[in-house]
Structure formats: structure tokens, C-alpha cells
Amino acid sequence: MKIYNKIMSYFWLFSAITIFLIVTYMSFTEGFNKWAYYYVFVLTSLAVYFLKTWMMKRMDRHNEFLKEKKTIK
């Protein structure tokens, strides 16, 4: 599961970068007013990336806590 989470984390980061580049290119070629709303998808992808990273760190800390609790008993 750890490998899957890391792959999906990088997937969201890659998708945010790709969407940003495409939307920026299309904004310059076709007009910013038409493509400005698509930056919401960039922000959504970045939010999912940071949320996933935060949750992975949180889960690692929780697993360490459980191991610590198990060794005390």
C-alpha cells in the first residue's frame, strides 16, 4: 500500500504540472479569459497532492505509535 500511495502522490503532482502547462499555453494562444477557469483543476490537483502527502505522514506516525504501544504491553 505504501508504494501505491507514493505512486498516486506523484501522479497528482504530475497532473497538476501538466494541466498548468497546457492551460497556460492555451491561455496565451486563445485568450486568457477563455481558459482562466481551468486553473481550478490545477489547484484541485495540488490540493489532492498535499492532502495525500499529509495523510501519508500522519499514517506513518500512527503506525509508529501503534508499534510503540504494542511493545509497552
URZI-V405034 format. One line per field, one symbol per residue. psi: psi as a letter, one per 20 degrees, with the letter a starting at -180 (. if undefined). A space follows every 50 residues. Layout:
# URZI-V405034
psi=???
This chain:
# URZI-V405034
psi=hhgghgghghghgghggggggghgghhhhiphhhihiiihhghgghghgh gggghggghghghgghgghhhh.
